[in-house]
Amino acid sequence: KNIFWQVSGEATFGATSHFEGIILSMTAITFQTGASFNGRALAQTAVVLDGNVIVEK
């Protein structure tokens, strides 16, 4: 049920992409315009959102 993704660098989600789970990033997490996300985004530097839908259930 709880899926964790660990990234050693930056994670970028492209426009209109969809992600589910919990992402842990060493640096930044970027969601480009229109990307959707169901879960949590945890980064040591920044989480960048640009017109996104984020849900935590």
MIMARBA-622030 format. One record per residue: residue number from 1; residue in three letters; x, y, z of N, C-alpha, C in turn. Coordinates in Angstrom, 1 decimal, m for minus. Layout:
MIMARBA-622030
{n NUM	res Ala	n_px X	n_py Y	n_pz Z	ca_px X	ca_py Y	ca_pz Z	c_px X	c_py Y	c_pz Z}
...
This chain:
MIMARBA-622030
{n 1	res Lys	n_px 0.8	n_py m1.2	n_pz 0.0	ca_px 0.0	ca_py 0.0	ca_pz 0.0	c_px 0.9	c_py 1.3	c_pz 0.0}
{n 2	res Asn	n_px 1.9	n_py 1.3	n_pz 0.8	ca_px 2.8	ca_py 2.5	ca_pz 0.9	c_px 4.0	c_py 2.2	c_pz 0.0}
{n 3	res Ile	n_px 4.1	n_py 2.9	n_pz m1.1	ca_px 5.2	ca_py 2.7	ca_pz m2.0	c_px 6.1	c_py 3.9	c_pz m1.9}
{n 4	res Phe	n_px 7.4	n_py 3.6	n_pz m1.6	ca_px 8.4	ca_py 4.7	ca_pz m1.4	c_px 9.4	c_py 4.7	c_pz m2.6}
{n 5	res Trp	n_px 9.7	n_py 5.9	n_pz m3.1	ca_px 10.6	ca_py 6.0	ca_pz m4.2	c_px 11.7	c_py 6.9	c_pz m3.6}
{n 6	res Gln	n_px 13.0	n_py 6.5	n_pz m3.7	ca_px 14.1	ca_py 7.2	ca_pz m3.2	c_px 15.0	c_py 7.6	c_pz m4.4}
{n 7	res Val	n_px 15.2	n_py 9.0	n_pz m4.5	ca_px 16.0	ca_py 9.5	ca_pz m5.6	c_px 17.3	c_py 10.2	c_pz m5.1}
{n 8	res Ser	n_px 18.4	n_py 9.8	n_pz m5.6	ca_px 19.7	ca_py 10.4	ca_pz m5.1	c_px 19.9	c_py 11.8	c_pz m5.6}
{n 9	res Gly	n_px 19.2	n_py 12.3	n_pz m6.7	ca_px 19.3	ca_py 13.6	ca_pz m7.2	c_px 18.0	c_py 14.3	c_pz m7.3}
{n 10	res Glu	n_px 17.8	n_py 15.0	n_pz m8.4	ca_px 16.6	ca_py 15.8	ca_pz m8.6	c_px 15.6	c_py 14.9	c_pz m9.3}
{n 11	res Ala	n_px 14.3	n_py 15.0	n_pz m9.0	ca_px 13.2	ca_py 14.3	ca_pz m9.6	c_px 12.3	c_py 15.3	c_pz m10.4}
{n 12	res Thr	n_px 12.0	n_py 15.0	n_pz m11.6	ca_px 11.2	ca_py 15.9	ca_pz m12.4	c_px 10.1	c_py 15.1	c_pz m13.0}
{n 13	res Phe	n_px 8.8	n_py 15.6	n_pz m12.9	ca_px 7.7	ca_py 14.9	ca_pz m13.4	c_px 7.2	c_py 15.8	c_pz m14.6}
{n 14	res Gly	n_px 7.1	n_py 15.3	n_pz m15.8	ca_px 6.8	ca_py 16.0	ca_pz m17.0	c_px 5.3	c_py 16.4	c_pz m17.0}
{n 15	res Ala	n_px 5.0	n_py 17.4	n_pz m17.9	ca_px 3.7	ca_py 17.9	ca_pz m18.1	c_px 2.7	c_py 16.7	c_pz m18.3}
{n 16	res Thr	n_px 1.6	n_py 16.8	n_pz m17.7	ca_px 0.5	ca_py 15.8	ca_pz m17.7	c_px 0.8	c_py 14.4	c_pz m17.2}
{n 17	res Ser	n_px 2.0	n_py 14.3	n_pz m16.6	ca_px 2.3	ca_py 12.9	ca_pz m16.0	c_px 1.5	c_py 12.7	c_pz m14.7}
{n 18	res His	n_px 1.4	n_py 11.5	n_pz m14.2	ca_px 0.7	ca_py 11.2	ca_pz m13.0	c_px 1.7	c_py 10.3	c_pz m12.1}
{n 19	res Phe	n_px 1.8	n_py 10.6	n_pz m10.8	ca_px 2.6	ca_py 9.8	ca_pz m9.9	c_px 1.8	c_py 9.4	c_pz m8.7}
{n 20	res Glu	n_px 2.0	n_py 8.2	n_pz m8.2	ca_px 1.4	ca_py 7.8	ca_pz m6.9	c_px 2.5	c_py 7.2	c_pz m6.0}
{n 21	res Gly	n_px 2.5	n_py 7.5	n_pz m4.8	ca_px 3.4	ca_py 7.0	ca_pz m3.8	c_px 4.0	c_py 8.1	c_pz m3.0}
{n 22	res Ile	n_px 5.1	n_py 7.8	n_pz m2.3	ca_px 5.9	ca_py 8.8	ca_pz m1.5	c_px 7.3	c_py 8.9	c_pz m2.1}
{n 23	res Ile	n_px 7.6	n_py 10.1	n_pz m2.5	ca_px 9.0	ca_py 10.3	ca_pz m3.2	c_px 9.9	c_py 11.0	c_pz m2.2}
{n 24	res Leu	n_px 11.1	n_py 10.5	n_pz m2.0	ca_px 12.1	ca_py 11.2	ca_pz m1.2	c_px 13.2	c_py 11.6	c_pz m2.1}
{n 25	res Ser	n_px 13.6	n_py 12.8	n_pz m2.1	ca_px 14.6	ca_py 13.3	ca_pz m3.0	c_px 15.8	c_py 14.0	c_pz m2.2}
{n 26	res Met	n_px 17.0	n_py 13.7	n_pz m2.7	ca_px 18.2	ca_py 14.4	ca_pz m2.1	c_px 18.2	c_py 15.9	c_pz m2.3}
{n 27	res Thr	n_px 17.7	n_py 16.3	n_pz m3.5	ca_px 17.7	ca_py 17.7	ca_pz m3.8	c_px 16.2	c_py 18.2	c_pz m4.1}
{n 28	res Ala	n_px 15.9	n_py 18.5	n_pz m5.3	ca_px 14.5	ca_py 19.1	ca_pz m5.6	c_px 13.6	c_py 18.1	c_pz m6.3}
{n 29	res Ile	n_px 12.3	n_py 18.3	n_pz m6.1	ca_px 11.3	ca_py 17.6	ca_pz m6.8	c_px 10.5	c_py 18.7	c_pz m7.6}
{n 30	res Thr	n_px 10.4	n_py 18.5	n_pz m8.9	ca_px 9.7	ca_py 19.5	ca_pz m9.8	c_px 8.5	c_py 18.8	c_pz m10.5}
{n 31	res Phe	n_px 7.3	n_py 19.4	n_pz m10.3	ca_px 6.1	ca_py 18.9	ca_pz m11.1	c_px 5.8	c_py 20.0	c_pz m12.1}
{n 32	res Gln	n_px 6.0	n_py 19.6	n_pz m13.4	ca_px 5.7	ca_py 20.6	ca_pz m14.5	c_px 4.2	c_py 20.8	c_pz m14.6}
{n 33	res Thr	n_px 3.8	n_py 21.8	n_pz m15.4	ca_px 2.4	ca_py 22.2	ca_pz m15.5	c_px 1.5	c_py 21.0	c_pz m15.9}
{n 34	res Gly	n_px 0.5	n_py 20.8	n_pz m15.1	ca_px m0.5	ca_py 19.7	ca_pz m15.5	c_px m0.2	c_py 18.3	c_pz m14.9}
{n 35	res Ala	n_px 1.0	n_py 18.2	n_pz m14.2	ca_px 1.3	ca_py 16.9	ca_pz m13.6	c_px 0.4	c_py 16.7	c_pz m12.4}
{n 36	res Ser	n_px 0.0	n_py 15.5	n_pz m12.1	ca_px m0.9	ca_py 15.2	ca_pz m11.0	c_px m0.1	c_py 14.2	c_pz m10.1}
{n 37	res Phe	n_px m0.5	n_py 14.2	n_pz m8.8	ca_px 0.3	ca_py 13.4	ca_pz m7.8	c_px m0.6	c_py 13.0	c_pz m6.7}
{n 38	res Asn	n_px m0.5	n_py 11.7	n_pz m6.3	ca_px m1.3	ca_py 11.2	ca_pz m5.2	c_px m0.3	c_py 10.6	c_pz m4.2}
{n 39	res Gly	n_px 0.0	n_py 11.3	n_pz m3.1	ca_px 0.9	ca_py 10.9	ca_pz m2.1	c_px 1.6	c_py 12.0	c_pz m1.4}
{n 40	res Arg	n_px 2.9	n_py 11.8	n_pz m1.2	ca_px 3.8	ca_py 12.8	ca_pz m0.6	c_px 5.0	c_py 13.1	c_pz m1.3}
{n 41	res Ala	n_px 5.5	n_py 14.3	n_pz m1.3	ca_px 6.8	ca_py 14.7	ca_pz m1.9	c_px 7.7	c_py 15.3	c_pz m0.9}
{n 42	res Leu	n_px 8.8	n_py 14.7	n_pz m0.6	ca_px 9.7	ca_py 15.2	ca_pz 0.5	c_px 11.1	c_py 15.4	c_pz m0.1}
{n 43	res Ala	n_px 11.6	n_py 16.6	n_pz 0.0	ca_px 12.9	ca_py 16.9	ca_pz m0.6	c_px 13.7	c_py 17.7	c_pz 0.4}
{n 44	res Gln	n_px 15.0	n_py 17.6	n_pz 0.2	ca_px 15.9	ca_py 18.4	ca_pz 1.2	c_px 16.0	c_py 19.9	c_pz 0.8}
{n 45	res Thr	n_px 15.8	n_py 20.2	n_pz m0.5	ca_px 15.9	ca_py 21.6	ca_pz m0.9	c_px 14.6	c_py 22.2	c_pz m1.3}
{n 46	res Ala	n_px 13.8	n_py 21.7	n_pz m2.2	ca_px 12.6	ca_py 22.3	ca_pz m2.7	c_px 11.7	c_py 21.4	c_pz m3.4}
{n 47	res Val	n_px 10.4	n_py 21.7	n_pz m3.3	ca_px 9.3	ca_py 21.0	ca_pz m4.1	c_px 8.7	c_py 22.1	c_pz m4.9}
{n 48	res Val	n_px 8.8	n_py 22.0	n_pz m6.2	ca_px 8.3	ca_py 23.1	ca_pz m7.1	c_px 7.0	c_py 22.6	c_pz m7.8}
{n 49	res Leu	n_px 5.9	n_py 23.4	n_pz m7.7	ca_px 4.6	ca_py 23.1	ca_pz m8.2	c_px 4.2	c_py 24.2	c_pz m9.2}
{n 50	res Asp	n_px 3.7	n_py 23.8	n_pz m10.3	ca_px 3.2	ca_py 24.7	ca_pz m11.3	c_px 1.9	c_py 24.3	c_pz m11.9}
{n 51	res Gly	n_px 0.8	n_py 24.7	n_pz m11.3	ca_px m0.5	ca_py 24.3	ca_pz m11.8	c_px m0.8	c_py 22.8	c_pz m11.7}
{n 52	res Asn	n_px m0.6	n_py 22.2	n_pz m10.5	ca_px m0.7	ca_py 20.8	ca_pz m10.3	c_px m1.9	c_py 20.4	c_pz m9.4}
{n 53	res Val	n_px m2.3	n_py 19.1	n_pz m9.5	ca_px m3.3	ca_py 18.5	ca_pz m8.6	c_px m2.5	c_py 17.5	c_pz m7.7}
{n 54	res Ile	n_px m2.6	n_py 17.8	n_pz m6.4	ca_px m2.0	ca_py 16.9	ca_pz m5.4	c_px m3.0	c_py 16.4	c_pz m4.4}
{n 55	res Val	n_px m3.0	n_py 15.1	n_pz m4.2	ca_px m4.0	ca_py 14.5	ca_pz m3.3	c_px m3.3	c_py 13.5	c_pz m2.4}
{n 56	res Glu	n_px m3.6	n_py 13.6	n_pz m1.1	ca_px m3.1	ca_py 12.6	ca_pz m0.2	c_px m4.3	c_py 11.9	c_pz 0.5}
{n 57	res Lys	n_px m4.4	n_py 10.6	n_pz 0.2	ca_px m5.6	ca_py 9.9	ca_pz 0.8	c_px m5.1	c_py 9.0	c_pz 1.9}
